[in-house]
Amino acid sequence: MGMSLPIKNKAEINSIKNLYKKKNQTSELLMFMLAINTGIDLIGLLNLKVKDVKDKLYLNIKKNKVMPLNQDIRNLIKETTDGKKPKEYLFKNSQGSKFHRTTIFYAFKNICRELGLNNNYSVASWRKTFAYHYYIKYKDLSYLQWLFNQTNIKMTLKFIDVDENMNLRYRKGIKL
């Protein structure tokens, strides 16, 4: 098993979302959407309770770290939390206990296999996908470094699978 890569191709992201919809796996879709849009890790996802997301505009992904929830996710949350109790786990198995990490891992591997997607994707790709697309949009490495508690920029670039020569970022300098 190699290193998990971010899912850089938006068409692949959409095909994963569409397959979850087609299979009527709404809570798995929500799990995927939350991860790729907020950067929350799998343990964080599995520990979420209904009250953590229902009617919320933001998701607490770690102590003092919050992420906005887009309208698509809020709609999905409404759909999946309807009739559930506030203290219930958001993602739970048929016995009512929270999903185990390996269950989610294998389920996502199967989705990728079914779509013929490259074997470098796993659940670990979810946060990296968020980080990669955030970086592409905002070029804000220091925020990602802070968010993921990484000790240096080099680590963050490796995490999002971007090989960037920071020297190329040199501007004309400043004149004080």
JOTA-V673570 format. One record per backbone hydrogen bond with DSSP energy under -0.5 kcal/mol. CO is the residue of the C=O (numbers start at 1). NH is the residue of the N-H. E is the energy in kcal/mol with one decimal. If there is no record, write none. Layout:
BEGIN
((CO/NH/E) (CO/NH/E))
END
This chain:
BEGIN
((6/8/-1.1) (8/10/-0.6) (9/13/-1.8) (10/14/-2.6) (11/15/-2.1) (12/16/-2.0) (13/17/-2.4) (14/18/-2.8) (15/19/-1.9) (16/20/-2.1) (17/21/-2.1) (18/22/-2.9) (19/23/-2.4) (20/25/-2.9) (21/24/-1.5) (24/26/-1.2) (25/29/-2.3) (26/30/-2.5) (27/31/-2.3) (28/32/-2.4) (29/33/-3.0) (30/34/-3.0) (31/35/-2.2) (32/36/-2.6) (33/37/-1.4) (34/38/-1.5) (34/40/-0.5) (35/39/-2.1) (41/45/-2.5) (42/46/-2.9) (43/47/-1.5) (45/48/-1.4) (48/90/-2.7) (48/91/-0.5) (49/52/-1.5) (49/53/-0.6) (50/53/-1.6) (50/54/-2.7) (53/56/-1.9) (57/69/-3.0) (59/61/-0.8) (59/67/-2.3) (62/65/-2.6) (64/66/-0.5) (65/61/-2.7) (65/62/-1.3) (67/59/-3.0) (68/70/-0.6) (70/74/-2.4) (71/75/-2.6) (72/76/-2.1) (73/77/-2.8) (74/78/-2.3) (75/79/-2.3) (76/80/-2.5) (77/81/-2.3) (78/82/-1.1) (81/84/-2.6) (85/88/-1.8) (86/51/-2.7) (88/50/-2.5) (90/92/-0.6) (91/99/-1.5) (93/96/-2.0) (97/93/-3.2) (100/103/-0.5) (100/104/-1.5) (101/105/-2.6) (102/106/-2.7) (103/107/-2.1) (104/108/-2.4) (105/109/-2.1) (106/110/-2.2) (107/111/-1.8) (108/112/-2.5) (109/113/-2.5) (110/114/-2.8) (111/115/-1.6) (112/117/-2.8) (113/116/-1.4) (118/121/-1.2) (120/5/-2.3) (122/125/-2.1) (123/126/-1.4) (123/127/-0.5) (124/128/-0.9) (125/129/-2.6) (126/130/-2.0) (127/131/-2.8) (128/132/-3.0) (129/133/-2.4) (130/134/-2.5) (131/135/-2.5) (132/136/-2.7) (133/137/-1.9) (134/138/-3.0) (135/139/-3.0) (139/141/-1.0) (140/144/-1.4) (141/145/-2.8) (142/146/-2.1) (143/147/-3.1) (144/148/-2.5) (145/150/-2.6) (146/149/-1.2) (152/156/-1.5) (153/157/-2.7) (154/158/-2.2) (155/159/-2.5) (156/160/-1.9) (157/162/-2.7) (158/161/-1.2) (162/164/-1.0) (163/165/-0.5) (164/166/-0.9) (165/168/-1.7) (166/169/-1.6) (167/170/-1.5) (174/176/-0.5))
END
